[in-house]
Amino acid sequence: MAANEMDAKIREVLEELRGALQADGGDLEVVAIQGTKVTLKLKGACGCCPHAQMTLKNGIERILRERVSEDIVVERATEEK
């Protein structure tokens, strides 16, 4: 899969997942996609949720691996102060 094709597929899946996050009062923002590394910022209720890391790894990363590429790694963007 070409890089731009993978980027588009990742964004498509993330857009679908945003609906579930928004239903819980949260959201996500794509900070960067570099090959199979996806950096996301969780916002709203998701940004301060104690389960945010689990949402990223066991939820978003797992779904992206199933639907796009098993090599995808999702990381949480570090907050700049």
Secondary structure, DSSP 8 states (H G I E B T S, - for coil): --HHHHHHHHHHHHHHHHHHHHHTTEEEEEEEEETTEEEEEEEETTTT-TTHHHIIIIIIIHHHHHHT-TT-EEEE-----
